[in-house]
Amino acid sequence: MKIVDVILSEGKTGFFFDDQRAIKKHAVQNGATYSGEPITKGFSSVRQAGEAISVMLLLEDGQIAYGDCAAVQYSGAGGRDPLFLAKEYIPIIDQYIKPVLVGRELTSFKDLAEEIDNYVLPSGERLHTAVRYGVTQAVLDAVAKSKKMIMAEVVADEYDTTVSKVEIPIFMQSGDDRYNNVDKMILKGADILPHGLINNVKLKLGEQGELLKKYIMWIRDRVVEIRDNNEYQPVIHIDVYGTIGLIFNNDCDRMVEYLKELEEAAYPLTLRIEGPMDMEERTAQMKALSELCRKLDDNGVHVEIVADEWCNTFDDIKYFADNGAGHMIQIKTPDLGGINNTIEAVLYCKEKGIGAYQGGTCNETDRSSQVCVHLAMATEPVQILAKPGMGVDEGYMIVFNEMERILAIREMKERNKLV
């Protein structure tokens, strides 16, 4: 089966692009937007609508495979590629990637995905991570359609894994509506909750960490109050955006003491803390997380630390995993470029005994989220993010429903001896 044409269209994502530098420096929240001037190159305002590009591959039998190019909410920050605007990147895909794809025989997802992921433009630059992300999604779908398989089966076949027979635990994120959305999560039986968006010391963490401690106790009590099953005990996973390091001046021993208090506040629920500090540089971040994990383990504190900031690419993930910098690592799928890297990253973390959290961003699309479910079902990370958006219901629906479709299709195939 060959690709005979490439069709491109502009799209919208499930959230926004936010100028992180401006928000940290001077921007003021104004309803659903921010007042202030943007700082990061490419931004026309501090918050602007997220954009995507749908990449559709016409196959010679008339089928159309597709994937969506999308970038994270905080594009252009933390060493990431610049702001991803559809009108700027459609011509690049059309001029340089379309000729690579048209006429190609769809024999191997892995080989073609790696070729796209490593493509170098005449300028000497690699393709934007969002372009690599979306094009490789479309390639996976195309190979699956050509072989009359589902995408998870293609991944399992080419990477020598097995498609999961059970659901991958889903992590739901609340955004700033961290109380009402927790109720939604509990009612829907979320496996992991609530993210929390604890990105401000004064308003959300507390100068001594008291606000976060109170919030965790509220989650614990709210689970008991409104759950419909006494066996339901979700994991509490909070992203603190480096704020714990800020209030304790990155003093590891003081952070261990505080995290022990949070563990007690969450009991009997398991607690994960993402991004406890931000050292503003990759090596320093790795060393700080490694030391914190070691001291927590030595002191019998069972809070699980999740690495995120400064751990964006596949090389970063290997570096952090090799050095034990986190009990779990977020694999932020758009930041890795080609989805082949997401697959490899999950498998690498598992090989190293580090928890693999197949994450991503609220600023993706329904399609990129669906494809990511197939990657997770074929590689079995510890958890997968419900995405896109910050509304809870929609992202959870997309991820959960795609997972159940895969399970139902695989069960039918096994029942009829088709696998």
N, C-alpha and C positions, 0 to 999 in steps of 0.2 A: 504494500500500500504506500502510495506517494502523497506528498503534500503538493497541491496544484495551485494554491493561492493563499495569500495572507490578507485578512481584512482587519482594519483597525477602527476603533470608535472611542470617543471620549466617554468617561464615566465619572460618577461621584462615589466617594467612599462613605463609610458609616459614621465618620466623625469629622474632625477638623485638623488642619495644620496649625500648630501653635509655635510662635517664636519664643523658645524657651529662654533665650538670653534676655529678651525684653521683659518677659514675665518675672524673671528673677531680679532684674535691675530696677524697673520703674513702672511697668504696666499695672493698671488697676482694673480689677474685674468690674464689668459694667453689664449686668444682666448675663446674657449668654455670650457676650464678647468681652474684649478688653479695650480700655482707653489707653492711648499712648502711641508713640512712634515705634515702628519695627526697627530691629537692629540687624538681624541676620539677613545676609544677601538673598535676594529673590522675593522676600516677603513684601507685599504691598500693605499689609496690616498685621497687627500682632496675632490675630486669629483670622483665618480664612478657610473657606470650604475646601475639604480634602478632594483631591482629584485622582482619577485612575484612568488607565487605558485598557480596554478589552482587546485581547489579541485572539483572533479567530483564524483557525487553520482549516481551509477547505480541502478535504481529502478526495481522492479520485473516484470514490464510490458515492460522493455527494454528502457524506457526513461532515459535520462541522465540530471541531474540537476547540475549546477555548479556555483561556486563563486571564487573570486580571493583574496588571502592573499596579502596585500600590506601595507607598512608603509610610514610615511611622509618623505618628503625631508630631514629634519633635524633630522634624527633618532639618538637616543642616547644622545640628548640634552634636557635641560629643564625638567629633571626628566622622560623622555620617556624611553621606553624599548630599548634594544641595537639594533645595526645594524641588519637588517633582511636579511639574506643570505639564498637562497633557499636550498642549499646543507646541511645547518645545521639544517633546520627545517622540511624538508620532512621526515627524519627518526623519528622525534618526533611525527608528525601527524600519520605516519604509525604505530608506536608502541603503542601509547596511545589513539589516537582519533578514529582511524579506528575500533577497537574493541567496542567502545561505540556506533558507528553508525550502523555497520553491523547488520542486523536483527531487527532494530528498526521500529516500526510502526509509520507512519507519520500522527499523529492525531492532533498535535498542534505545530506550529512554536515556539510560545512563550516559551512553556515549554522546548523544546529541546534546543532552543537557550540559555536560561538561564542556563541550565545544562552545555552546552559547555563553556559558558562564565565564569562560576564559577568553572570549572574543576581545580583541584590541582594536579600537578605532584608529583611523589614520593619524589622529592627533597623539596617539600613544596612550590614551586613557582607556580604561575599561568601561564597559557599559554601566549606566546607573544601576544600582542595586535593584531598584523597582522594575526596570526593564528586564533584567535577568530573572527576577522573581516571576513576573507574569508570563514571559515567553516560555520558560521551562514548565510552568503549569500547563500551558497549552500543549507543549510537546508530550507531557505525560498523558494527558487526555487523548491526544492523537494516537499514541502508541497503544493505549488501552482499547480505543475504538477499532484500530486496525487488527488487533488480536482477539477481539470479542471478549475482553476481560474488563473488570473494573480496575480503577487506578490502584487501589491497595494491592491487588493481585500482581500487577506489573512490578510494583516496588518490591514486594516480597519475593517475587521470582528473580529479579535482577540483583537483589542485595542479600539473597539467601536467608530470608527471615520467614516468619509464619504470620499470616493475618490473624489478629486477635479474635478469640471467640467470645470475649466479654467487652463491655464498655470500658473505655479509658476514662478515668475520673476527670470531670470537667470543673475548671476554676472560673468562677464568675466575678466580674468586677463592677463596683458600685458607682465609680465616679464620685462627685461631691455629695450626691444624695445618699449618704452612707448609712442612714437609718431606715428610710422607707425601702430602699433597695435590698437591704438585708432581709427584711420581711419577705420580699418577693423570692429571694434565694432560698430561704428556709421552706417556704410554701412549695417551691418547685423541687425541693430535695437536692440542692446543690451539694456536690461532693466537697468542694473547697470554696471558701468565701472569706472576706468580701473585697479584697484588694485595699479599699479604703481611701486611697489617694492622700496619704498623710505627708503632705509636702510643705507644711508651714509649722514652724515651731510654736509661735504664739497662739495660733487659732486651732491647731489640730493635734500637736504632740504635747505641748506644755513645756514650760521652762525646766521642769524636773521630770518630764515624761508623764505627768499625772493625767493628762487628758487622754492619751493613748491607753494607759492602764485602765482608766474608767470605761473607755469605749470597748475594750476587749472583754471586760467583765459584763458589760451590757449585752454584747453578742452572745456570750456564754449563757446568760440568763434568758435571753430572748429565744434561743434555740429550744430550751426546756419549756418555755412558756407556750410557744405556738406550734411546735412540731406535732405531727400527727402519728408519730411512731417513736416509742421510747428508745428504740435501737438506733435512731438517727443521731450520729455524732460527726458532723462535718469538721474538716480541718480548717482552722483559722489561718489565713495567709494575708499578711499586711505588708504593703509596700510603703516604706517610710522615706524614700528619696534622700537618704543620707542624713536625715535630721537627728537621729540618735547620736551620731558622731558629732554633730554640731553642739548639742547641749552638754556633752561630756568631753569636748575638745579631743575627740578620737582616742581617749584613754581606754585601752582595751579592758583593763580590770574593772573600771567603773561600768563599762558597758555590759560586762558579764553579770555583774551584780544586778543591774537594771533588767536585763533579759531574764534573769532568774525570777524576778518579781512578776514579769509578764507571763512567764510559764505558769506560775502559781495562780495568776489572775485568770488564765485560760482554762485551767484544769476543770474537768477531765479531758478537754479537747486538746488535740495537738496544735502547736503554734509554729508557724513559719514567718520569719521576718525577712523581707526582701530589701536589699540595698541599705543596710544599717548605717553605712558611712559612704561618703564620696570623697576620695582622696585626690580627685581631679587629674589623675594620671594612671595609666594602665598598670605599670609595675608596682607602684605604691598601693593601688587598690588590691591587687593580687596579694601582696604581702600582708596588708591589714586584714583582709578577709580570712586568709590562711591562719593568721595568729588568733583571730577571734574564734574560728571554728575549733582550733586546737584547745584553747582555754575553756571553751564551753564544754567540750568533751571531757577534758581533764577534771572539770569541776562537777560533772554529772548533771549539767544543765541540758535539757533535751529540746531546747528551741532549735529549729532547723533554719540555717541561714541560706538565703537564696541570692546568688550573684546575678547582677543585672548591669549596672553602669560600668562602662569601660570593658565590657565583655560582649562585643557586638558581632564580630566576625567568627568564622569557623576557627581561624588561627587563635583568636582570643579565647574561644571556648576550650580548645585543647590546652592552652597555656594555663587557664584557671583550673581545669580538671586535673592536669598533671601535678599541680601544686596544692591540691586540696583546698582551693579558695572558694569554699561554699559547700554546704551539704547537698545543694541543688543548684543547677545553673539554668537560667532562663535562656532558651534558644529563641531569640526574637526574629521570627522567620523572615520578614522583609529585609532586615539588616544583613542577612547572610547571602542575599542575591539569589542565585539559582536554588531551587528547592532540593536539588541533589545534595547541597551543603547541609540543609536541615536534616535530611536522612542520615548523612554521615555524622553529624553532630550528635544526634540522639544515640546512635550506635556507639560512638566514641565515649560518651558519658557513661553509658551502661557498662562498657568494657572496663572503665576506670573505677566503677563502683560509686559514681556520683549520680545523684538524682537528675534526670532529664525532664525539664519543664518545657514542653513545646508551646511557646507563647506566641507573641506577635503584637498586634496593636489594635486599638479601637478604630484606627483609621484605615482598615482594610475594607474589602467588599464581601458580599455573600459568596461569590465564586472562589476567591482566594481562601476563604474560611472553609468551604466545602473540600477543596483540594487538600488543605492541611489536615482535615480529618482522615483522609485516605493515608497520608504519610504516617499519622499517629497510629492508625490501626495496623499498619504494616511494621512499625518499629517499637510500639508499646512503651512510650515514655511514661513517667510517673503521673503526669497530668497534662491536660491540654486546655488552652484558654478559650472561653466562650467569646466569640468575636463575630462581627465588628460592633461598634457603637458602645454607648454607655447607658443604654436603656434597660439592660439586663435581659428582658424577655426575648428580644429579637435575636441577639447573638447566641443565647443559649438554645433557642429554637433551631437555628441554622445548624449549629454543631451537633446537638443531640439528634436531630432528625436524620442528618446525613450518616451519623454513626449507626443508627438503628436500621437504615436502609442497607448499609454494608453487611451488618449482622444477618438481616433477613435474606439477602441475596446469597450470602455464603451458606447459610443453613439450607436454603433450597437446593443449591448446587451439591452440597454434601448428601442431602437426602436422595437426590436423583443421580448420585455418583457421577457428577460432572466435574469434580475436582479430584 
